[in-house]
Every structure is written in C-alpha cells, then in structure tokens.
Amino acid sequence: MVQDVPNDPLIGSTIDDRYLVLSKVARGGMSTVYLAKDVRLNRNIALKILHPHLATDNAFIERLQREAWSAASLSHPHVVQIHDHGAGAAHAYLVLEYIDGHTLRDVINKEHALTPRQALDLLDPIVEGLAAAHAAGLVHRDVKPENVLISRSGWVKIGDFGLSRAVTTTTNTGTLLGTVGYIAPELVNGEGGDARSDIYSAGIMLYELLTGEQPFHGQVPIAVAMAHVRDAVPAPSTIVPGLPAEMDELVRYMTEKDPDNRPANGASLLEDLRHIWATLTPAELDAGGSKDSSAPEFAAGPSAAADTAALTSALGRVEDQAAGTDVIEISGDSRATTVITAPTYPTSILPASSRLYVDDTESAVPGVGPDAFGDYDSDDAASGQALSKREARAEAKTRAKAAAQPTKTLGTGHPRRRAIIWVAVVVVLGILAAFAGWFLALGPGALATVPDVHNKSVTQAQKLLNEQGFERLPTTDVFDELVAAGTVVDTDPAAGASQRRFLGVTMHVSRGPVLYNVPQVAGKPLPEATTALTDAHLALGTVAEAFDEKVPAGIVLSQDPPTGTEFRNGTKVNLAVSKGPTPIPVPSVVGKTDAAAKTALKDLGLVPAIAPEQLNSPTVPAGSVLSQTPESGNLTAGGTVTLTLSKGPKMVKVPDMVGKQAGAATAELKALGFNVSVENLLGGFFGTVRFQDPQGGEAPEGSIITLKVI
C-alpha cells in the first residue's frame, strides 16, 4: 500500500472548489492518483492528476478531453466509470469511480500461477467489459493487470479508459502507447490499434495468469517490444505441465501476430471463452495453478448447470498493494477477502429440436424410422463401425426411399403410343432449345455491357441504357458530396460490367450532399457549444472574444452561420465568446475634495462609497480624500471604490516655553507634533527663550511655533 507523503501540497486542498484531496494512492509515469471526496455529492472518488509536463501540453489535453468524453459515455458494471474531467492553469485531472479493493497484479503477485478455472473466472468479466467498450466504439490500448480493479464486494472492473481512443478516430501513429509487456505487435510497428489490440493484451494477461510470469523478457523495453513482433507466445503448458490443450490454443488464438487471425472484438472472444469453459472437464479446469495449499478455491464458471444462479470465486487475501504504476490503485484492508461475482450470462444448452431437417425421415414420415427397418445399428456394431446420428438418419432416409420404389411393372405399354410420345417430347425440346438460344443470344436474356452514365441526367442515362437493350431501369436516391443533385452517381452493376438485359440496371441518382442543420449554440458555454457542433456533424471555426457587460465570460455571444441554416458535413461555425464586463482602471482621487472625487469615479462607471470614519491629517485639508480602497487595479462597471475623508490637522495645546532653554523647548514642542523656528536675539548668548509665538492656546498639529532666544 502506498503511504501518504506528508509534504504533498495537494493533500488537504480542494481542486476546482469541489474535490477535497484526502490521501495519495499511487504515482505513475503520467499521473498521480489521490483518494478524494466530491464535496458536492458527498462521495469518495479517485482523482487522477496529470503530471505538470503533460498538463501544459495543449495537444495532449485536447486529446484527453475528447477521449474522456467518449469514455464517459460507457456505462458497464465491469468498467470503471469516468465522472468528470478538468483542465486549468494549475492542474489537469480525471475524476473516476472509487474502487475500494486491489488490482489483478496483487492477485498474481500473491498466487502466482492460477488454475484454468481461476484464470477464466477472472478473465470472463474483463472480456465482458472490453466487449461493451468495443460495442461503444472504444479501444482501451493498455490492458494489463494493473488496470484491472477488484472491489471488496467482488466486482471486477477495467480502469484507465481515459487514455483510450475512439475507434472512429484511430489513425496510424508513430507514438507507442500501452505497457511494453502487453503491447500488441501492430502498435509496436506504428500501424495503429483497434479492438483486436486489446484482445492481444488480454491474451498476454491470460498467459501470465496461467504461468505467473510474462512470456517475453529483456534488458531494455525495446527488446521486449520487438519480441512481441518477432516471437510467438509460447504455450502456457511448457511452463506449467498438465494444462489442457484448450488453454494453449486459446492463448495462441488471442496472441496471433496478424490481427486478422485473432477474435474480431471482445464479444467474439467472450463467446469463444465461455464455449471453451463449458467443454473442459472439472479435472482440466483445476489443472496447474499454485501448489501452495493456501491457494484460493474458485467456484464453478460459466460451464455450470443452468440452474446455478450465482457463481463466485474467492480470491483470498492480498497482502501487498502494487505501487508506481500509472493506474488507479485504491488501497484497502489487505486482510479482507473479496468475491468475484459470476458472469452475467452463464452458458446454457438449448433443448434439441424435434425436427432439424424438413426431410428428416425420423419425424417427417409417420411410422417410418430406424426401428421400422430393424436394428441396423447391430449390423454396424458387428462390423466394428459405429454410426453417428447424422449417418444413421441418412441411412434411414435411403432405406425409406428404397421401400417406396416399386419392384415390379404392373402393366405393359403400347409401343406405337410410346413412339408418338417420344416424338412429341423431342419436338417440344427442340422448340424450347431454339427459344432458349434466341433468348440468350439475341433476346432479353442476351448479355450486354453496362454503359458509363456517371454525371448524366436521368433522361440521358435511360436513353444510353435503352440503346444497349436494358428496359428495366429502377432508380434509388443516394447522397453524394461531388455529384450534383438529379444526376447519376453510378449503376448496379457498375459501368463496363456484363448483365443480362432482362435483369435491368439500377441507377443511383444523387440527392446532392448531406446537409446538416446548424444548432443554436449562442448562450451556451464554449465547451458545450463545441460538443453541440460536433454532434451536428459540423466543426468549430474561429473563436473571437469580446467584452460584454451582461454576459458572463466563456458564454457564446453569437454564431456565424446562424441557427436554422443547413450546410455540409464538417462546415466550420465561427463563434464570438464573451470575455465578461470591460475592465475599468481605478483612478487615484486622494487629495481631491469629496465632490470632485465622486464625480471622477461616477464618470468612469464606478460607484463611490464614503467610509463612516474620518481621520486627521496634517497635510490633507478637512473634507478631502485621505485614502481610497482599492488604490489601483481594475474593476468592472458598477464596482465600488471606498473613500476615507480627512478631518484636517489635529488641534494641540501649545505649552509656554518662555524662560526654558532653547534646546529643551524645541524638543518638547516637536514631540507634540509642532515644527519649531528659532530666532536668536543679540546672538542668543544665554540660550534662553525670551519670547514665543504663539504663546498658549491651541494650534494645528504640524504648525510652526516661533521661539526668540537671547
């Protein structure tokens, strides 16, 4: 189990004012996974935060956003659900379903080699989850034990679909995605991946479940990757003797180098996997596996009887949690025992039909069957050849035919009559042959070449086809981006092909390009508007930003072209997006009178507010602005600036300094806040204050007290 790092700054913080980070779970090559709480919905979630170097890669963030949208649409009990995603200046993250349990890697580390029963019990829900993803148009591209999560309640789920790519957007790429130990050969070769790449990775995972180790090893990752391209995956029975041949064949089938030789997708593999499970005997299902007496006991798989309602497999205790992988690994009590639920659709046997063939002798002919002709099986048994049911059915049919054929002619025919009949037959056959010759050589059955009528009008095309002898000319309407509406796109059969004239030629007439309605996106947030355009088969064009006093930032102000118009697939729609209210620089009004300051702020669209408390100032006259909040920066229209007014200088009582020494008098007056001016009389020889102005009373703080010294 990965321990929390006390100095991790994210622990205890809240991401996007919603996700409270509780603890750190794991750290991988691309992200760090935290246990967090969704404070809005009051539930635990797994928060996957991308490393900073990826969070600042705009291309990666855009791709992650598209794939998160696609993966979030997938809802299946064996797939970890994506709840949310976000990207900001500080973090880019995915919010996933919280799985309290452990990973399949922990099971392998604890149990090593598993029996076929145990391996298939684990693989079945994994493949069922992949089948659902493939049906939704998603490819995982990183199937491995670290991405298979097992909850405390026994659910097996595939995680990390946030880094998958939609099948419809998969392209050949030189980027090597996926973990090298499980990567498909076509991904190593840069040929792009599809559902069959997930099948290959699942095959490598099945090999590891059966043997406890991966098939390929190397000093460097590229050596392992090239082994996937070059070397065949060995049979698991070479590592664990005694495994049934069906398991070797299943691993070989799933890990074929050529994707065309593997199961087409998860649904196809699931059907094969459950069929193999149903054909294995209990001894074969329990072959191999760990020899540790504490190895877990797995319940029956899909091969159980039809009345078995719930099939479970106890996995035993998992002591250690895997760490350091780029997967969602949720720590839990390692002492807990988890249970894997049975597949949703266990294999069952359909009842035999009472009549499989229309001409089935055993059921179609009343009273006629194998027993009607004696015990024919005894003869075959005597000769050492046991007949199958199909062979027995065929022999019974042959005997029934023989029994229905007469063995004796009941009467003699008239010779002359038979001759007349034969002549008539010959004449009729001759007429039919002549008609057939004309029909196939010159008539409607003759072969003719279909002319090229591409880009011709329907009338022109009909004329050209009629000249070749084609009279039956049905039409079908098709959309076409290049051919104008009302003209012929192509024909069936195609131009240049030979066709019997009576069969006719179907003309595909263009309806022009498919046009899509421009949706209403003004008033929506920009991400929602982008999704609406994509769903409408249109594209996002230029995005212009403008200040708006009423519309919040990020909301679409207008669109071009407008809603209600129709355009071709991929047409760009330009949007104007609000930047929010126009910022207003805050001016300085300190020193201005109350009225002048208010006028200056109101002229800019700001609201002046007078602070209830006024302060003394030796420099700012009473009634003028002493200070303001804020002092600078920007506000929007209607923003408030608080003004503090001056009460003027504070009045201080002037002490009498006459008779005191000039130095002491000066110091005392300055301590009271006065400024002192000293004038010497007769040279100021004695240093004694003789006169003072003002003398007594009060004077403003900061005013000048004049001392005349003798």
Secondary structure, 3 states (H helix, E strand, C coil): CCCCCCCCCCCCCEECCCEEEEEEEEECCCEEEEEEEECCCCEEEEEEEECHHHHCCHHHHHHHHHHHHHHHCCCCCCECCEEEEEECCCCEEEEEECCCEEEHHHHHHHHCCCCHHHHHHHHHHHHHHHHHHHHCCEECCCCCHHHEEEECCCCEEECCHHHCEEHHHCCCCCCCCCCHHHCCHHHHCCCCCCHHHHHHHHHHHHHHHHHCCCCCCCCCHHHHHHHHHHCCCCCHHHCCCCCCHHHHHHHHHHCCCCHHHCCCCHHHHHHHHHHHHHHCCHHHHCCCCCCCCCCCCECCCCCCCCCCCCCCEECCCCCCCCCCCCCCCCCCCCCCCCEECCCCCCCCCCCCCCCCCCCCHHHHCCCCCHHHHCCHHHHHHHCCCCCCHHHHHHHHHHHHHHHHCCCCCCCCCCHHHHHHHHHHHHHHHHHHHHHHHHHHHCCCCCEEECCCCCCCEHHHHHHHHHHCCCCCCCEEEECCCCCCCCEEEEEECCCCCEEEHHHCCEEEEECCCCEEECCCCCCCEHHHHHHHHHHCCCEEEEEEEECCCCCCCCEEEEEECCCCCEEECCCEEEEEEECCCCEEECCCCCCCEHHHHHHHHHHCCCEEEECCCCEECCCCCCCEEEEEECCCCEEECCCEEEEEEEEECCEEECCCCCCCEHHHHHHHHHHCCCEEEEEECHHHCCCEEEEEECCCCEEECCCEEEEEEC
